[in-house]
Amino acid sequence: MTIKPLADRVLIQPAAAEEKTASGIIIPDSAKEKPLKGEVKAVGQGTKDEEMVVKAGDQVLYGKYAGTELELDGVKYLIMRQSDILAVI
């Protein structure tokens, strides 16, 4: 099954959370911060008022609480509006 976002929505696969600090300390799951960047996997068609700027394959930064989490075939994704994306890396 594939996911096709509608309107101005974007499907993002978040980057993996860091497992260790620079000094080698292992970070437990309870202390890991939610990643704020990821890769765009699919985009909607846009709306008449908002043209889609991002495309599949773009690396993006987004807000800490942006989007809705979903899981498909064991892979976690976020789906959010294009306006929730802060920047393209």
Secondary structure, DSSP 4 states (H G I P E B T S, - for coil): ------TTEEEEEEPPPPSB-TT-PBPPGGGPPPP-EEEEEEE----SS------TT-EEEE-TT-SEEEEETTEEEEEEEGGGEEEE-
